[in-house]
Amino acid sequence: MSHYPRLEIHYCPLCRWMLRAAWVGQELLTTFTDPKYAGSSDTTCLLGEIALVPSGKGIFIVNLITKNEEGTGDITVKCVWDRKVDGGFPDLKVLKQRVRDIIAPAVGLGHSDKKDHKAVDSTGLSTEQSMSKDQQCGPGGCD
């Protein structure tokens, strides 16, 4: 039985992205498991569950699945992040904001709600842009 909202992190095992996927899941669980989000003194998580899903070559996609509790109970799947569409791996701050905007728009994220200052290396490129293909996709690449 699934618990909603369900966050699925699809990752490429050939690229060795399982640890990255697990870390992203851990960060999201940590962020959204806090009494201030529950509105009570109980420690409650706004996410029902997180699943790590081994997928195809070069895949790193984060989907959020919600269930309409009113009426039909329809399930909605929303792509929160797609490495190929969004241009790399998610910055956790941005990912947290996107997840929050879907499951709890009124909830503040503290310092994660402040203006973004992208990490830039000495060449002026963002940290991800300056990584080689092997660093981004693992040995041998996947794209």
C-alpha positions in Angstrom: 0.0 0.0 0.0 1.4 3.4 -1.0 1.3 6.4 1.2 0.8 9.8 -0.4 2.3 12.1 -1.4 4.9 9.6 -2.8 8.2 10.9 -4.1 9.9 8.7 -6.7 13.6 9.2 -7.5 14.4 7.4 -10.8 18.1 7.1 -11.3 20.6 5.4 -13.6 22.4 2.5 -11.7 25.0 2.3 -14.6 26.0 5.9 -13.9 26.3 5.0 -10.2 23.7 7.6 -9.1 22.1 5.5 -6.4 24.0 7.3 -3.6 23.0 10.7 -5.1 19.4 9.6 -5.3 19.5 8.3 -1.7 21.0 11.6 -0.5 18.3 13.6 -2.3 15.7 11.4 -0.7 17.3 11.8 2.8 17.4 15.6 2.4 13.8 15.8 1.4 12.7 13.6 4.3 14.7 15.6 6.7 13.3 18.9 5.4 9.7 17.8 5.5 9.8 15.9 8.8 9.6 18.5 11.3 6.9 19.5 13.9 6.6 23.0 12.4 5.3 21.5 9.2 2.8 19.3 11.0 1.1 22.2 12.9 1.4 20.3 16.2 4.0 18.9 18.6 4.0 15.6 16.8 6.8 14.9 14.4 5.0 14.3 11.2 6.3 14.1 7.6 4.5 15.9 4.8 5.8 13.1 2.5 4.1 9.8 2.7 7.1 7.8 1.3 10.1 8.1 -0.9 11.1 5.4 -3.4 14.4 4.9 -5.2 13.7 3.5 -8.6 16.6 2.1 -10.8 15.8 3.2 -14.3 17.4 3.6 -17.8 20.6 5.0 -19.0 21.3 8.6 -17.9 18.0 9.0 -16.1 17.7 11.1 -13.0 14.0 12.1 -12.6 12.1 13.1 -9.5 8.4 12.6 -9.6 5.8 13.5 -7.0 2.7 11.5 -6.9 -0.3 12.9 -5.1 -3.8 11.5 -4.4 -6.9 13.6 -4.5 -8.6 12.8 -1.2 -11.8 14.6 -2.2 -14.2 12.6 -4.3 -12.6 10.2 -6.8 -9.2 9.7 -5.2 -7.5 10.3 -8.6 -3.7 10.0 -8.6 -1.6 12.8 -10.2 2.0 12.4 -11.2 4.1 15.6 -11.5 7.6 15.6 -12.7 9.5 17.8 -10.2 12.9 17.4 -11.8 14.3 15.8 -14.9 18.1 15.9 -15.4 17.9 16.1 -19.2 15.1 18.7 -19.3 16.3 20.9 -16.4 19.9 20.8 -17.4 21.7 18.7 -14.8 21.2 17.5 -11.2 18.8 19.5 -9.0 20.1 22.1 -6.5 18.5 20.9 -3.3 17.2 24.3 -2.5 15.3 24.5 -5.8 14.1 20.9 -5.5 12.8 21.5 -1.9 11.0 24.6 -3.2 9.4 22.7 -6.0 8.2 19.9 -3.8 6.9 22.3 -1.2 5.0 24.3 -3.8 3.1 21.2 -4.6 2.5 19.6 -1.2 2.4 22.6 1.1 2.6 26.0 -0.6 2.0 27.9 2.6 5.0 26.3 4.4 8.2 28.3 4.7 11.6 26.7 4.2 13.6 29.0 6.2 17.0 29.8 4.6 16.0 27.7 1.5 13.5 30.4 0.6 16.1 33.1 0.2 17.4 34.3 -3.2 19.5 31.8 -5.0 23.3 32.3 -5.3 24.5 29.6 -7.7 27.9 28.1 -6.9 30.4 29.4 -9.4 34.0 28.1 -9.9 37.1 30.1 -11.0 36.1 29.9 -14.7 32.8 31.6 -14.0 30.8 28.5 -14.8 28.4 26.9 -12.3 29.9 24.0 -10.5 27.9 21.5 -12.6 28.7 23.2 -15.9 32.4 22.9 -15.2 32.2 19.1 -14.5 33.4 16.8 -17.2 31.0 14.3 -18.7 32.6 11.4 -16.7 32.1 13.4 -13.5 28.4 14.0 -14.4 27.5 10.6 -15.8 30.0 8.2 -14.4 32.7 6.2 -16.3 31.7 5.6 -19.9 28.8 8.0 -19.9 25.2 7.2 -20.5 23.8 9.8 -22.9 
